[in-house]
């Protein structure tokens, strides 16, 4: 028995197939499932993807946004059922795999140059 | 004790439960195993089942082992292991033992050899604190005092020192079964198991201390 095959067969039903192609620098809207008081609802969270880690079932994206003047970064396990949806809002041209330099910038300096050659899907 | 199963560690991954939580799991090739010997009170003085795992070429085993396996009409098997049980009644020679012995949610104990780390120092082996790395300190990874002076004039036995670490038999208790594929004899356990990928493991129902229903 091939070990890789065995592990992939376990992961397969847990992997999402309908995810868009996400790149670093994209502005995404993530629908986060939140359960409070027995009820479940989807809360949107919008921001810039500043990092992507791992591959396969453990793939994560780090999404940064400025909320009430405070920088907020959330890491999403994109294949998790808690992440209801991921929608690409805007694509940007970046020259780094990790945009950690954005943490040291505020306001206008955090703008990224939009690119139009990649479809929003 | 009850009869367990032998297997090979295949690697780790994660899956999601109903709540959407990510669960770390270890995938194990558990079996197929065969009953190679039945030990009874009359013949051996105790009751036990010996099972074999991992089919190899005939030339990999010596004649005494092949002769032993021939008694149960088993193929050449590399690993043999015994499980003591109260009564051997339900087992017969040559009987196949697969991953279907377990169900999702079962609690199991896993036994295997831990990763060998060779001759390891105080910090890695016994979690000693290290000394300051700077400000003129020359004590970086030294052990500190090993005891009193002229009285007793020796180091007490059992003093924790550098030495061989790992490569020993380790039991990880009470891991729960997260997934089973009985057709291919695959098991996924929640959590980590000893050794690297390819390590031989024994998976048996958990030995719960104080449970009189067992045995």
Contacts between the chains, C-beta under 8 A, distances in Angstrom:
chain1	res1	chain2	res2	distance
A	1	B	10	7.7
A	1	B	29	5.4
A	1	B	184	6.5
A	1	B	186	7.6
A	3	B	10	4.0
A	3	B	11	5.6
A	3	B	27	7.5
A	3	B	29	7.7
A	3	B	197	6.5
A	4	B	11	7.9
A	6	B	10	5.4
A	6	B	27	5.6
A	6	B	29	6.9
A	6	B	184	7.1
A	6	B	186	5.4
A	7	B	10	6.3
A	7	B	11	5.5
A	7	B	13	5.2
A	7	B	27	5.1
A	9	B	181	7.3
A	9	B	186	7.9
A	10	B	13	6.5
A	10	B	15	6.5
A	10	B	25	7.4
A	10	B	27	6.0
A	10	B	179	6.0
A	10	B	181	7.8
A	10	B	186	7.5
A	10	B	188	5.8
A	11	B	13	5.7
A	11	B	15	7.0
A	14	B	15	5.1
A	14	B	16	5.3
A	33	B	20	6.8
A	56	B	13	7.9
A	57	B	13	6.2
A	57	B	14	6.0
A	57	B	15	7.5
A	58	B	13	7.7
A	58	B	14	6.1
A	77	B	22	6.0
A	79	B	16	7.6
A	80	B	16	6.0
A	80	B	20	5.7
A	80	B	22	6.4
A	81	B	16	5.5
A	81	B	20	3.9
A	82	B	20	4.1
